[in-house]
């Protein structure tokens, strides 16, 4: 299964990297900035940038479904069961993350800005 998932993620990285090149050519340094005046001024660039983003989203969904089928095939059950496994794993990771954050905040005390505002 590791080989299949590794090959799927490798191909995914190649496809997403290939789609990142036109994005970099269109947006240049605005891709990494919060203000995008050049991209906002040119509607053609905005449309192409949005189209590439939609293609990336579609490829991401397709790769997720293919990986669900690969997990199901490797373990001998359906893609829906592998989706349930992925969902339960994500839910467990979310709960563990919330617990860790709660422990860190309870041990560290109130934030410093709260102490300065409530004097």
N, C-alpha and C positions, 0 to 999 in steps of 0.2 A: 504494500500500500504506500509506503514511503516513496518508492520509486515513481509510482503513478502520480501522487500528489506533487512530488518534486518536479516531474516533467510538466505537469499542468501549470504549476506556479512559475516555472522557468519560461514557458511559452507566454504566460500572462505578462511577465515582466518585459519580454521582448515586444509584445503588442502595445503595452502601455507606454513603453519607452519610445516606440516608433510614433505613437500619437503625441508624445510630449515634444518632439522636434518641431512640428508645425506650430504648436502652441508657443514655444520659445521664439520662433521666427516671427510670429504675429505680435506677441505681447512683450517680448524682450524682458527688460527688468521690471515691467509692470506686473508680471506674473507673480512676483514676490513682494509686492507693495499693496498697501491698502487703498491708495489713491491711484486711479487709472485714467488720467485725462486723455491720453492718446487713444486708448481702446474705447473709451466712451464717446469720443468725437467722431470716430469712423464706424458707421453702422455695418459696413461689409466685414470689417475685422471682428466686430462684436458677434455678427451672425456666424462667421466661420468658427470663431472661438467657442461659441455655444454649441454648434453642431459637433465639433470635436469632443466637447464635454459629454454630449448625449451619446455619442458613439462609445466613449470610454465607459459610461454607465451601463450601456447595453452589453459591452464585452465583459464587464465585471459581473453582471447578472448571469450571463451565459457561462462564464468560468465557474461561478458558484454552483450552478446547476450541474455542470459536468463533474465538479469535484464531489458533489453529493452522490451522483451516480457511481463514481469511482469508489467512494467509501462504502456504498451499499454493495457494490460488486465484490469488493475485497472481503467484506465481512459476511456476505451471503444473505443480505436482506434488502428491502426496497429502498428507493431514494427517499421516500417519505419517512421511513424509520431513521435514515441517516440525517435527515433534516431535524427530526426530533432530538437525535443525539447532539447535533450541533447547537440547537436551541437550548437544551438543558445545560450543555457545557457553558454556553454564553451566559445563561442565567446564574449558574454557580459562580462563574468568574465575576459577574456584576455584584452578587451578594458578598463575596469575599472582599472585593474592592471597597464596597461601602463599609464593611466591618473594619477594615484596615484604616480607612479614612476617619471613621468614628473614633477608633482607638487613638490615632495620632492626635486628633483634635482634643480628645478628653485628657490625654496625658500632657499635652503642651500648654494647656490653659487658654485663656482668652487671647485673641489676637491683639497685637500692640496698638493698632489704631483704635480699638475699643477702649483701651486703658486711657489713651490721651483724650478721647472725646468725653469720657465720663468722670472727669476730675471735679 
